[in-house]
């Protein structure tokens, strides 16, 4: 049993979660490939967080530990990121000579999503000062227990190869890889629900 209690974060905490994700993804290979300029990255990633995972707040899918050092944003089946606003965000913030590669990357990522209903994890992050303490595992265990009870698929794109073993320990399987040119690799990962023993 985890020593970190996981709670549901509310829409009132949206800014806090967005800044937490910005800290957590500060050395993420894909995030920094998209926005290599640190000034642009720190300015734009909070808004990207809102557009990519913000709908989780409206469906009870944003989870955090009690002291708000880690958070996860889950989108339930049939709820998707705001693609139109994300496109506008990339067009506004990514240099023109890099933009097509970024769009190609995200399009390829999207092609790996399962056709069946599934919970999607756009973002999960831990404040770098508190990483390696089991907070990410606590968040995953909490959400995946819901997927198991509902017998739903779970899907994520790991933008950092260092995190792939963590997801594998929680039952995710690697189902594809995405790379554009000499850019970083993203790992498509799918988890089928585990059987829940009835008491």
SULKA-V915242 format. One record per residue. N is the residue number from 1. PSI is psi in degrees with one decimal (999 if undefined). OMEGA is omega in radians with two decimals (NA if undefined). NEAR is the number of other ideal C-beta (glycine too) atoms within 10 Angstrom. Layout:
n = [N & N]
psi = [PSI & PSI]
omega = [OMEGA & OMEGA]
near = [NEAR & NEAR]
//
This chain:
n = [1 & 2 & 3 & 4 & 5 & 6 & 7 & 8 & 9 & 10 & 11 & 12 & 13 & 14 & 15 & 16 & 17 & 18 & 19 & 20 & 21 & 22 & 23 & 24 & 25 & 26 & 27 & 28 & 29 & 30 & 31 & 32 & 33 & 34 & 35 & 36 & 37 & 38 & 39 & 40 & 41 & 42 & 43 & 44 & 45 & 46 & 47 & 48 & 49 & 50 & 51 & 52 & 53 & 54 & 55 & 56 & 57 & 58 & 59 & 60 & 61 & 62 & 63 & 64 & 65 & 66 & 67 & 68 & 69 & 70 & 71 & 72 & 73 & 74 & 75 & 76 & 77 & 78 & 79 & 80 & 81 & 82 & 83 & 84 & 85 & 86 & 87 & 88 & 89 & 90 & 91 & 92 & 93 & 94 & 95 & 96 & 97 & 98 & 99 & 100 & 101 & 102 & 103 & 104 & 105 & 106 & 107 & 108 & 109 & 110 & 111 & 112 & 113 & 114 & 115 & 116 & 117 & 118 & 119 & 120 & 121 & 122 & 123 & 124 & 125 & 126 & 127 & 128 & 129 & 130 & 131 & 132 & 133 & 134 & 135 & 136 & 137 & 138 & 139 & 140 & 141 & 142 & 143 & 144 & 145 & 146 & 147 & 148 & 149 & 150 & 151 & 152 & 153 & 154 & 155 & 156 & 157 & 158 & 159 & 160 & 161 & 162 & 163 & 164 & 165 & 166 & 167 & 168 & 169 & 170 & 171 & 172 & 173 & 174 & 175 & 176 & 177 & 178 & 179 & 180 & 181 & 182 & 183 & 184 & 185 & 186 & 187 & 188 & 189 & 190 & 191 & 192 & 193 & 194 & 195 & 196 & 197 & 198 & 199]
psi = [134.0 & 147.3 & -0.3 & 116.7 & 134.0 & 132.4 & 168.9 & 123.9 & 149.2 & 166.5 & -29.6 & -19.1 & 14.4 & -45.4 & -42.0 & -46.4 & -39.6 & -41.7 & -33.7 & -44.4 & -36.5 & -41.1 & -47.1 & -34.6 & 12.4 & -24.6 & 18.1 & 130.0 & -43.7 & -46.1 & -41.9 & -17.6 & -39.7 & -46.5 & 78.3 & -25.5 & 118.4 & -33.2 & -44.4 & -43.2 & -51.9 & -27.2 & -36.7 & -25.4 & -34.3 & -41.0 & -39.4 & -42.6 & -45.4 & -41.1 & -35.3 & -39.7 & -1.2 & -27.0 & -15.6 & -31.9 & -33.0 & -6.2 & 18.8 & 21.2 & 5.1 & 118.3 & 149.8 & 160.9 & 169.2 & -33.5 & 12.6 & 42.9 & -6.1 & 153.3 & 156.0 & 143.2 & 109.8 & 133.1 & 126.9 & 170.5 & 138.6 & 8.4 & 130.3 & 159.2 & 162.3 & 85.0 & -39.6 & -44.8 & -34.5 & -41.3 & -44.9 & -37.6 & -45.6 & -41.6 & -33.5 & -30.3 & -17.9 & 131.2 & 145.7 & -37.0 & -6.3 & -12.5 & -45.1 & -39.0 & -39.5 & -44.9 & -41.4 & -43.1 & -50.2 & -33.5 & -41.6 & -38.0 & -45.9 & -27.5 & -17.5 & -9.8 & 138.7 & 149.4 & -20.6 & 158.1 & 138.9 & 155.0 & 134.9 & 132.9 & 92.4 & -39.0 & 135.4 & 134.4 & 152.1 & 133.7 & 127.5 & -28.4 & -16.2 & 14.9 & 156.1 & 15.3 & 0.5 & 7.0 & -41.3 & -40.4 & -38.9 & -42.0 & -44.2 & -45.5 & -40.5 & -50.7 & -38.9 & -24.5 & -32.7 & -45.2 & -39.5 & -43.1 & -38.0 & -5.4 & 52.4 & 147.1 & 152.9 & 140.3 & 145.3 & 161.0 & 113.9 & 113.9 & 3.2 & 119.5 & -24.3 & -23.4 & -11.7 & -45.8 & -34.8 & -47.4 & -36.7 & -37.2 & -24.1 & 12.8 & 1.0 & 145.4 & 142.4 & 124.5 & -2.7 & 163.6 & 147.7 & 131.1 & 140.4 & 119.8 & -131.0 & 16.2 & -179.1 & 171.4 & 138.0 & 145.3 & 115.8 & 127.7 & 134.1 & 139.9 & 124.4 & 146.5 & 143.1 & 151.7 & 137.1 & 125.6 & 129.0 & 129.9 & 999]
omega = [-3.09 & 3.07 & 3.13 & 3.09 & -3.13 & -3.14 & 3.09 & 3.09 & -3.08 & 3.12 & 3.12 & -3.13 & -3.06 & -3.13 & 3.12 & -3.14 & -3.13 & 3.12 & 3.07 & 3.11 & 3.12 & 3.05 & -3.05 & -3.07 & -3.08 & 3.08 & -3.14 & -3.06 & -3.09 & -3.12 & -3.10 & 2.97 & 3.11 & -3.11 & -3.09 & 3.12 & -3.07 & 3.12 & 3.13 & -3.13 & -3.08 & 3.12 & -2.95 & -3.02 & 3.06 & 3.12 & 3.06 & 3.11 & -3.13 & -3.10 & -3.06 & -3.08 & -2.99 & 3.13 & 3.10 & 3.13 & -3.08 & -3.07 & 3.11 & -3.04 & 3.09 & -3.08 & 3.12 & 2.99 & -2.97 & -3.13 & 2.99 & 3.04 & 3.11 & 3.14 & 3.06 & -3.12 & -3.10 & 3.04 & -3.11 & 3.12 & 3.09 & 3.02 & -3.00 & 3.03 & 3.14 & -3.01 & -3.12 & 3.13 & 3.08 & 3.09 & 3.13 & 3.12 & -3.14 & 3.12 & -3.10 & -2.94 & -3.10 & 3.14 & -3.04 & -3.09 & 3.14 & -2.97 & -3.10 & 3.11 & 3.13 & 3.10 & 3.11 & -3.13 & -3.11 & 3.10 & 3.11 & 3.07 & -3.12 & -3.10 & -3.12 & -3.14 & -3.14 & 3.09 & 3.12 & 3.06 & -3.10 & 2.93 & -3.12 & 3.12 & 3.12 & -3.01 & 2.96 & -3.08 & 3.09 & 3.03 & -3.10 & 3.12 & -3.03 & 3.13 & 3.12 & -3.11 & -3.13 & -3.11 & 3.10 & 3.11 & 3.12 & 3.12 & -3.14 & -3.12 & -3.14 & -3.09 & -3.08 & 3.03 & 3.06 & 3.10 & -3.14 & 3.12 & -3.12 & -3.08 & -3.14 & 3.00 & 2.99 & -3.08 & 3.05 & 2.99 & 3.11 & -3.12 & 3.12 & -3.10 & 3.14 & -3.09 & -3.10 & 3.12 & 3.09 & -3.13 & 3.11 & 3.10 & 3.13 & 2.99 & 3.12 & 3.09 & 3.09 & -3.10 & 3.13 & 3.09 & 3.14 & 3.08 & 3.10 & 3.13 & 3.12 & -3.12 & -3.13 & 3.13 & 3.01 & -3.02 & 3.12 & -3.04 & -3.06 & 3.09 & 3.04 & -3.07 & 3.05 & 3.10 & 3.12 & 3.14 & 3.12 & 3.13 & NA]
near = [5 & 14 & 9 & 21 & 11 & 21 & 12 & 13 & 23 & 12 & 11 & 8 & 16 & 17 & 11 & 13 & 29 & 20 & 15 & 23 & 28 & 20 & 16 & 24 & 23 & 15 & 11 & 20 & 16 & 20 & 21 & 17 & 18 & 25 & 22 & 12 & 12 & 10 & 8 & 14 & 19 & 14 & 13 & 19 & 25 & 17 & 17 & 26 & 25 & 21 & 20 & 22 & 26 & 23 & 20 & 29 & 19 & 12 & 13 & 13 & 23 & 25 & 23 & 24 & 26 & 9 & 11 & 14 & 20 & 26 & 29 & 29 & 29 & 27 & 24 & 19 & 14 & 7 & 14 & 12 & 22 & 15 & 12 & 9 & 15 & 16 & 13 & 12 & 17 & 19 & 12 & 9 & 19 & 19 & 11 & 7 & 7 & 15 & 14 & 11 & 16 & 20 & 16 & 14 & 20 & 22 & 11 & 16 & 17 & 14 & 10 & 17 & 15 & 14 & 5 & 10 & 11 & 22 & 24 & 22 & 26 & 22 & 26 & 25 & 24 & 24 & 18 & 13 & 8 & 16 & 14 & 8 & 15 & 16 & 25 & 24 & 16 & 21 & 25 & 25 & 15 & 19 & 21 & 21 & 13 & 17 & 20 & 17 & 10 & 14 & 11 & 19 & 17 & 25 & 20 & 24 & 19 & 24 & 21 & 17 & 13 & 10 & 16 & 14 & 10 & 15 & 22 & 14 & 10 & 16 & 17 & 23 & 11 & 13 & 13 & 14 & 13 & 22 & 11 & 18 & 7 & 7 & 17 & 18 & 14 & 25 & 21 & 22 & 23 & 20 & 23 & 15 & 18 & 12 & 7 & 11 & 5 & 4 & 3]
//
